[in-house]
Amino acid sequence: MNVDSIRAYCLSFARATEKLQWGDDLCFKIGGKIFAILGLDNPRLCFKCDPECFAELIERPDIRPAPYVGRYKWVMLDRLDALADAELEDLIGRSYAMVSAKAPKSSGSRKKSRARPSATKHRASTRRTPVPQKRKRR
């Protein structure tokens, strides 16, 4: 795959967006959370993996733990052709699925949090009443 085909594939996912960050890195996001990072000047690709897949991938040539986020099971492909196209598409799809499962839904669908009446009532009943202050004489 090349830069254009990876970009098109990443943007084919529901609610996927892109944003150029950190100089030449094109970040693909779902709900504000990154699921893939594509380097443009020096073509390379980062994405999230499950722990088993991560351990297998970093044993292959031209694939290593991603800088800064490798501990969270992100890998970096130093070359875009380090994996076959079908395998790469599958791995990007898995990354999207893992990240979208934890990404916040659209801001319009969030429910406003409200305190439960019983909790409010309980809090009010345990509150101490204020002690009246003495008035100053004139």
N, C-alpha and C positions, 0 to 999 in steps of 0.2 A: 504494500500500500504506500501511497505517497501522501504528502501534506494535504492536497485537495481532497483525496478520497477519504482520509481519516476525518477531516473537517466535516465533510458531507455526512459521513456515517454518524458522527457524534451529534450533529444537529438534527438527525432523523428521529431521535428519541423524544418522547412527549415532554414538553416544558423545558427542553434543554436550551441553554443560552451559551453565548461565548463572550469572553471579555479578555482583552489584551492586558496582561499584567507583567510586572517585573521585567520590563524591557521587551524581550522578544517572545515571551511565553503566552500562548493562546490557551486560556483556561476554559474548559467546558463545564458548565454548572447545571445543577438541578436544585431549585429552591435555595439558591445562594451557596450551595455546597459543591466543591469541585469533584468531578468524577474522572477527569482526564486532563492532562497538561501536554500541549504540543509545542515543542521548541521550533521556532521558524527559521532563525538565522543558522543555527546548527541543528538540523532536524533530529529530534529525539522525542520520545514519548514516555509519559509517566501515567500510571493508573493503579487503582487499588485492587488487591487480590485477597482471597481467603488464605489462611495460614498454610494449608497444604500446598496450594498452587504457588504461593510465594516461595516456599522452600524448593520446589522443583524448578521454578523459573530462574532463580539466581544461580543455579548450577550450570546454566547454559551460557555459551559465549555471547558477549555483547549485551547481557542483561545483568543488572545489579540492583541492590536496594537503592531506592531513590534518596537523594540527599534531603536531610531534615525530616522526612516522613517515612523513611524505610522502617522505622520501629513500629509504624502503624500498618505495615504490610503493603507498602507502595513499592512498585518496581520501576526502574528506568531502562528503557531500551535505547542503547547508544546508537543504534541504526534502526531505521524504520522497517528494514527487511530482515530483522533478527528473528521474526516469526512469520509463518505462512499467513496469508490474508484471512483465511477462514478462522484460524486459531486466534488471530489478533482481534477480529470482530467479536468472537465469542468472549474473549477476556474483557474487552471494552464494555460489552453488554452486561457482563457480570458486575463490573465496577459500577456501572450506572445503577443496576438493581440494588447493590449494597448501599450505595450512597443515597439513592432516592428513598429507601426504606427508612432512613434516619433524617432526611431533609424535612424541614417544616413545610406544611401545605401552604397554599397561597394565602396571603394575609387576609383576604376577604372571607375565608372560610373558618377562621379561628373564632372560637367562642370566647366571650368575655368571661373571665373567672369571677365568680360571685361567692361570697362567704355563705356557708350553710346557715340557716336560721338557728339551728341548735347550737352551732359553734359560736355564733354571735351572742346568743342569749347566755350561754355559759360564760363567755368572756365578760359580759356586762355584770353578771351576778357575782363574779369573783373580784371585781374591781372595788377598791376601797373608796369610800366617800371622802371627799376632801374635808379637812379640818378647817373650820372658819377662822379667818385671821382677825386679830383684834384691831379695832379701828383706832387710828391715831386721834388724839385729842387736839383740838385747836386752841 
